[in-house]
């Protein structure tokens, strides 16, 4: 990893060694072990850790034992919320602490599957996942020694370690703003505590279609104008996010060789048009939005692209001329894998009760968006 990240966690990792010694009765599985399955933008490091600076990333691992802990750190002082699940049980939410986090204990001895999902967007910084401690698991299992006929399937950044036997799953990438990040889905707490990347429309859609997902979502961001941005409008916009592994850092870069989504959903427009006085003209927005799609097409040459309006009927209506015009020009030029998705083409998709504030959907609103996109995906991509 880059020196900037190494310096942030050097002392933490030294301290981690003391923690490992203190919990010697438990096996330790490093985060980048072939046993750990990942989804989303994870970056592996030489020290066995995985780094994630985006929301809705997933890490899951099978173990045989009586308890599970995770060792993780952050380059931010802000809180990062996670979801945890054991086997087919319910999801529980927890706030990650620096160092060891107890997830489950006093379990019946046996085989279990642990799943962790980062619920907070990348604006809260980079998570350093060091590894897992499993109580009651023997050393052979912790080192990935498996019995004949068993396998440890891997997805995401560990895909190169897996044999080609694992069938490729469908894959959806969502690039967007606070709505895509799941802002204000939960009823209480501060801004990031109320956010849920997992419950946002993108991962919901992926689960409806039995697909993997990756979320590149940033609150306040626009395709060409950010929330309340003033002239000269030279802030970081959507175009810069496409190739960033982490929201907060230019490096490391994400490359198109790291994954290959079947479908990419561009979900912008709310922040571009929420300032009635300083909103971009239709012509300017169309040209800049077209440039955004062209850059995305270079990065994702094989993907179908959905260009989606906001659910908010006001900004949705304002975004239609530019978005629709850009997509029409690109399709006329030969890119028939880009589509314009007007959520409100047949009238408001969401009711007032589906919004917190007319802008940010509640869980019911995200479900309606996901169902609408599922119908479009089935029609346009032929998915069942």
C-alpha positions as CSV (number, residue, x, y, z in Angstrom):
1,X,0.0,0.0,0.0
2,X,1.0,3.6,-0.3
3,X,3.2,5.2,2.4
4,X,0.4,7.4,3.6
5,X,-1.7,4.4,4.6
6,X,1.3,2.6,6.1
7,X,2.2,5.5,8.4
8,X,-1.4,5.8,9.6
9,X,-1.5,2.2,11.0
10,X,2.1,1.4,11.8
11,X,1.6,1.8,15.6
12,X,-1.8,0.1,15.5
13,X,-0.3,-2.9,13.8
14,X,2.5,-3.1,16.4
15,X,-0.1,-3.1,19.1
16,X,-2.0,-5.7,17.2
17,X,0.8,-8.1,17.7
18,X,0.3,-7.9,21.4
19,X,-3.4,-8.6,20.9
20,X,-2.7,-11.7,18.9
21,X,-0.4,-13.0,21.7
22,X,-3.1,-12.3,24.3
23,X,-5.6,-14.4,22.3
24,X,-3.3,-17.2,21.4
25,X,-6.0,-19.8,22.1
26,X,-7.9,-18.6,19.0
27,X,-6.8,-19.1,15.4
28,X,-6.0,-16.0,13.4
29,X,-7.1,-15.7,9.7
30,X,-5.6,-12.7,7.9
31,X,-8.0,-10.6,5.9
32,X,-6.5,-11.5,2.5
33,X,-6.6,-15.2,3.2
34,X,-8.3,-17.2,0.4
35,X,-10.9,-18.2,3.0
36,X,-12.2,-14.6,3.1
37,X,-14.7,-13.7,0.4
38,X,-15.0,-10.1,-0.5
39,X,-17.4,-7.9,-2.5
40,X,-16.8,-4.3,-3.5
41,X,-13.6,-2.2,-3.7
42,X,-11.1,-3.8,-1.4
43,X,-7.4,-3.3,-1.8
44,X,-5.0,-6.0,-0.5
45,X,-1.7,-5.1,1.3
46,X,1.5,-7.0,1.7
47,X,0.9,-7.3,5.4
48,X,-2.2,-9.5,4.9
49,X,-4.7,-6.7,5.5
50,X,-7.5,-5.5,3.3
51,X,-8.4,-1.8,2.9
52,X,-11.8,-0.4,2.0
53,X,-12.8,3.2,1.5
54,X,-16.4,2.7,0.2
55,X,-19.7,1.8,1.6
56,X,-21.6,-1.5,1.3
57,X,-18.4,-3.6,0.9
58,X,-18.6,-7.1,2.3
59,X,-16.2,-9.6,3.8
60,X,-17.4,-13.1,4.8
61,X,-15.5,-16.1,6.1
62,X,-16.4,-19.7,7.1
63,X,-15.0,-21.0,10.4
64,X,-15.4,-23.9,12.8
65,X,-15.4,-22.8,16.4
66,X,-17.2,-21.1,19.3
67,X,-16.6,-17.4,18.8
68,X,-15.5,-14.7,16.3
69,X,-13.6,-11.5,16.7
70,X,-12.5,-9.0,14.0
71,X,-9.4,-6.8,14.2
72,X,-9.9,-3.6,12.3
73,X,-8.7,0.0,12.3
74,X,-9.5,3.3,10.5
75,X,-7.6,6.3,9.2
76,X,-10.5,8.5,10.3
77,X,-11.7,9.7,13.7
78,X,-15.2,9.4,12.5
79,X,-17.5,6.5,13.3
80,X,-18.0,3.8,10.8
81,X,-21.0,1.5,11.2
82,X,-21.1,-2.1,10.2
83,X,-23.6,-4.9,9.9
84,X,-22.8,-8.4,11.1
85,X,-24.5,-11.7,10.5
86,X,-23.9,-15.3,11.6
87,X,-25.0,-18.1,9.3
88,X,-28.7,-17.4,8.2
89,X,-29.4,-15.3,11.3
90,X,-30.5,-11.7,11.5
91,X,-28.3,-8.7,10.7
92,X,-27.0,-6.7,13.7
93,X,-25.5,-3.2,13.5
94,X,-22.4,-2.2,15.4
95,X,-19.9,0.7,15.5
96,X,-16.4,-0.5,14.8
97,X,-13.7,0.3,17.3
98,X,-9.9,0.5,16.7
99,X,-8.4,-2.9,17.4
100,X,-10.3,-6.0,18.4
101,X,-14.1,-6.2,18.1
102,X,-16.0,-9.0,19.7
103,X,-18.7,-10.2,17.2
104,X,-20.0,-13.5,18.6
105,X,-19.1,-15.7,21.5
106,X,-20.3,-18.8,23.3
107,X,-21.5,-20.3,20.1
108,X,-22.2,-24.1,19.7
109,X,-19.1,-25.7,18.4
110,X,-19.5,-26.3,14.7
111,X,-19.2,-24.7,11.2
112,X,-20.4,-21.2,10.8
113,X,-20.3,-18.4,8.3
114,X,-19.6,-14.8,9.4
115,X,-20.6,-11.9,7.2
116,X,-19.7,-8.2,7.7
117,X,-21.0,-5.3,5.7
118,X,-19.7,-1.7,5.9
119,X,-22.9,0.4,6.2
120,X,-21.1,3.8,6.1
121,X,-20.0,5.5,2.9
122,X,-16.3,6.2,2.1
123,X,-16.5,9.8,3.2
124,X,-15.8,8.5,6.7
125,X,-12.4,7.3,5.7
126,X,-10.5,4.0,5.0
127,X,-11.1,0.8,7.0
128,X,-8.1,-1.4,7.6
129,X,-9.3,-5.0,8.0
130,X,-6.5,-6.9,9.7
131,X,-8.1,-10.3,10.2
132,X,-10.3,-12.6,12.2
133,X,-9.8,-14.5,15.4
134,X,-11.9,-17.7,15.8
135,X,-12.2,-19.3,19.2
136,X,-11.9,-23.1,19.2
137,X,-10.6,-23.4,15.6
138,X,-7.4,-25.4,15.1
139,X,-4.2,-24.0,13.5
140,X,-4.6,-26.1,10.3
141,X,-8.0,-24.5,9.6
142,X,-6.7,-21.0,10.2
143,X,-4.0,-21.5,7.6
144,X,-6.5,-22.6,5.0
145,X,-5.8,-26.3,5.1
146,X,-8.9,-28.0,3.9
147,X,-10.1,-31.6,3.8
148,X,-10.4,-33.4,0.5
149,X,-13.4,-32.3,-1.5
150,X,-13.8,-29.0,0.4
151,X,-13.2,-25.6,-1.2
152,X,-12.9,-21.9,-0.3
153,X,-14.5,-19.9,-3.1
154,X,-13.3,-16.4,-3.4
155,X,-14.8,-13.3,-5.1
156,X,-13.7,-9.7,-5.6
157,X,-10.0,-8.8,-5.3
158,X,-9.1,-12.4,-4.3
159,X,-10.6,-13.8,-7.5
160,X,-7.2,-14.6,-8.9
161,X,-6.6,-17.0,-6.1
162,X,-9.6,-19.1,-7.0
163,X,-9.7,-21.8,-9.5
164,X,-11.8,-21.2,-12.6
165,X,-14.4,-23.7,-11.2
166,X,-16.3,-20.9,-9.5
167,X,-19.1,-19.7,-11.8
168,X,-19.1,-15.9,-12.5
169,X,-22.0,-14.2,-10.7
170,X,-23.9,-11.2,-12.1
171,X,-22.4,-7.9,-11.0
172,X,-23.9,-4.4,-10.6
173,X,-22.0,-1.3,-9.8
174,X,-23.7,1.8,-8.5
175,X,-22.1,5.3,-8.8
176,X,-24.0,8.1,-7.2
177,X,-24.8,10.6,-4.4
178,X,-26.2,10.4,-0.9
179,X,-29.3,8.6,-2.1
180,X,-27.1,5.8,-3.5
181,X,-25.2,5.8,-0.2
182,X,-28.5,5.2,1.7
183,X,-28.6,8.5,3.6
184,X,-31.3,8.9,6.3
185,X,-32.7,5.4,6.0
186,X,-32.4,4.9,9.8
187,X,-34.6,7.2,12.0
188,X,-32.2,8.3,14.7
189,X,-28.6,9.4,15.2
190,X,-26.1,11.7,13.4
191,X,-25.8,11.8,9.6
192,X,-23.6,8.8,9.2
193,X,-25.4,6.8,11.9
194,X,-28.6,7.1,9.9
195,X,-27.0,6.0,6.7
196,X,-27.2,2.4,5.3
197,X,-25.4,1.5,2.2
198,X,-26.7,-2.1,2.5
199,X,-30.4,-1.0,2.5
200,X,-30.0,1.5,-0.4
201,X,-31.6,0.8,-3.7
202,X,-28.5,-0.5,-5.4
203,X,-27.7,-3.4,-3.1
204,X,-31.4,-4.1,-2.8
205,X,-31.6,-4.4,-6.6
206,X,-28.6,-6.7,-6.7
207,X,-30.1,-9.0,-4.0
208,X,-33.4,-9.1,-6.0
209,X,-31.4,-10.2,-9.0
210,X,-29.0,-12.6,-7.1
211,X,-26.1,-10.4,-8.2
212,X,-22.9,-9.0,-6.5
213,X,-22.5,-5.3,-6.1
214,X,-20.1,-2.5,-5.7
215,X,-21.1,1.0,-4.4
216,X,-19.2,4.2,-5.3
217,X,-21.5,6.7,-3.6
218,X,-20.6,10.1,-2.0
219,X,-23.0,12.4,-0.2
220,X,-23.4,15.9,-1.8
221,X,-21.8,14.9,-5.0
222,X,-23.1,15.8,-8.5
223,X,-22.4,14.9,-12.0
224,X,-21.2,18.5,-12.7
225,X,-22.3,20.5,-9.6
226,X,-22.1,19.4,-5.9
227,X,-24.5,20.3,-3.2
228,X,-24.5,24.1,-2.6
229,X,-21.3,24.5,-4.7
230,X,-20.5,28.0,-5.8
231,X,-18.5,29.4,-8.7
232,X,-16.0,28.6,-10.1
233,X,-17.4,25.0,-9.7
234,X,-14.0,23.3,-9.7
235,X,-14.7,20.9,-6.8
236,X,-14.3,17.1,-7.1
237,X,-17.3,15.7,-9.1
238,X,-18.5,12.3,-10.2
239,X,-15.8,12.0,-12.9
240,X,-13.1,11.8,-10.3
241,X,-14.8,9.1,-8.4
242,X,-14.9,6.5,-11.1
243,X,-11.3,5.3,-10.7
244,X,-10.8,5.9,-7.0
245,X,-10.6,2.9,-4.8
246,X,-11.2,5.2,-1.8
247,X,-13.3,8.4,-1.6
248,X,-10.7,10.2,0.5
249,X,-7.6,9.5,-1.5
250,X,-6.5,9.8,-5.2
251,X,-4.3,6.7,-4.7
252,X,-4.5,3.8,-5.0
253,X,-6.5,3.7,-8.3
254,X,-9.2,1.2,-9.1
255,X,-8.7,-0.3,-12.6
256,X,-11.1,-2.0,-15.0
257,X,-9.0,-5.1,-14.7
258,X,-10.1,-5.5,-11.1
259,X,-13.7,-6.2,-11.9
260,X,-16.1,-6.2,-14.8
261,X,-19.7,-5.2,-13.9
262,X,-22.5,-6.3,-16.2
263,X,-24.5,-3.2,-15.3
264,X,-23.4,0.3,-14.0
265,X,-26.0,2.6,-12.6
266,X,-25.2,6.4,-12.7
267,X,-27.4,8.0,-10.0
268,X,-26.9,11.7,-10.1
269,X,-28.8,14.9,-10.7
270,X,-30.1,15.8,-7.2
271,X,-27.2,17.9,-6.2
272,X,-26.7,19.3,-9.7
273,X,-30.2,20.9,-9.7
274,X,-31.0,21.6,-6.0
275,X,-29.9,25.3,-6.3
276,X,-32.6,27.0,-8.3
277,X,-30.4,30.2,-8.7
278,X,-27.1,28.6,-9.7
279,X,-28.3,25.5,-11.5
280,X,-26.5,24.6,-14.7
281,X,-28.1,25.3,-18.0
282,X,-29.6,22.3,-19.9
283,X,-27.0,22.6,-22.6
284,X,-24.1,22.8,-20.2
285,X,-25.4,19.9,-18.2
286,X,-25.9,17.8,-21.3
287,X,-22.4,18.2,-22.5
288,X,-20.8,17.6,-19.1
289,X,-23.0,14.6,-18.4
290,X,-22.1,13.2,-21.8
291,X,-18.4,13.6,-21.0
292,X,-19.0,11.7,-17.8
293,X,-20.6,8.8,-19.6
294,X,-17.8,8.8,-22.2
295,X,-15.2,8.6,-19.4
296,X,-17.2,5.8,-17.7
297,X,-17.4,4.0,-21.1
298,X,-13.6,4.1,-21.3
299,X,-13.4,2.6,-17.8
300,X,-16.2,0.1,-18.3
301,X,-16.1,-0.8,-22.0
302,X,-18.4,-3.9,-21.7
303,X,-21.0,-2.7,-19.2
304,X,-24.6,-1.7,-19.8
305,X,-25.0,1.8,-18.3
306,X,-28.2,3.0,-16.8
307,X,-28.4,6.9,-16.5
308,X,-31.0,7.4,-13.8
309,X,-32.8,10.5,-12.7
310,X,-33.3,11.4,-9.1
311,X,-36.5,10.2,-7.4
312,X,-37.3,13.7,-6.3
313,X,-39.9,14.9,-8.9
314,X,-38.5,18.5,-9.0
315,X,-34.9,17.7,-9.7
316,X,-35.9,14.7,-11.8
317,X,-37.8,16.9,-14.2
318,X,-34.9,19.4,-14.4
319,X,-32.4,16.7,-15.2
320,X,-34.4,15.0,-18.0
321,X,-33.4,17.3,-20.9
322,X,-29.6,17.0,-20.2
323,X,-29.5,13.4,-19.2
324,X,-32.0,12.3,-21.9
325,X,-30.2,14.4,-24.5
326,X,-26.8,13.1,-23.7
327,X,-27.9,9.5,-23.8
328,X,-29.8,10.0,-27.1
329,X,-26.7,11.5,-28.7
330,X,-24.5,8.6,-27.5
331,X,-27.0,6.0,-28.7
332,X,-27.2,7.7,-32.1
333,X,-23.4,7.6,-32.3
334,X,-23.5,3.8,-31.8
335,X,-23.4,3.1,-28.0
336,X,-26.5,1.1,-27.7
337,X,-25.6,-0.2,-24.3
338,X,-26.4,3.1,-22.6
339,X,-29.9,3.7,-21.4
340,X,-31.8,6.7,-20.0
341,X,-33.9,5.7,-16.9
342,X,-36.5,8.4,-16.0
343,X,-37.8,7.2,-12.6
344,X,-40.8,9.5,-12.9
345,X,-41.6,9.1,-16.6
346,X,-45.1,7.7,-15.8
347,X,-45.8,10.0,-12.9
348,X,-44.1,10.1,-9.4
349,X,-42.6,6.7,-8.6
350,X,-42.5,7.4,-4.9
351,X,-45.2,8.8,-2.6
352,X,-44.6,11.6,-0.2
353,X,-44.5,9.0,2.6
354,X,-41.6,7.3,0.9
355,X,-39.3,10.3,1.5
356,X,-37.8,11.8,4.6
357,X,-37.7,15.3,3.1
358,X,-38.7,15.0,-0.6
359,X,-35.1,14.2,-1.5
360,X,-33.9,11.2,0.5
361,X,-36.0,8.1,0.2
362,X,-36.9,6.0,3.3
363,X,-36.6,2.3,3.1
364,X,-39.9,2.0,1.4
365,X,-38.7,4.4,-1.3
366,X,-35.5,2.5,-1.9
367,X,-37.5,-0.7,-2.3
368,X,-39.7,1.0,-5.0
369,X,-36.7,2.2,-6.9
370,X,-35.1,-1.2,-6.7
371,X,-38.3,-2.9,-7.9
372,X,-38.5,-0.4,-10.8
373,X,-34.9,-1.0,-11.8
374,X,-35.4,-4.8,-11.6
375,X,-38.2,-4.5,-14.2
376,X,-35.9,-2.4,-16.4
377,X,-33.0,-4.8,-16.0
378,X,-35.1,-7.8,-16.9
379,X,-36.5,-6.0,-20.0
380,X,-33.2,-4.5,-21.2
381,X,-30.7,-7.1,-20.1
382,X,-32.9,-10.2,-20.3
383,X,-32.2,-11.1,-16.7
384,X,-34.6,-13.4,-14.9
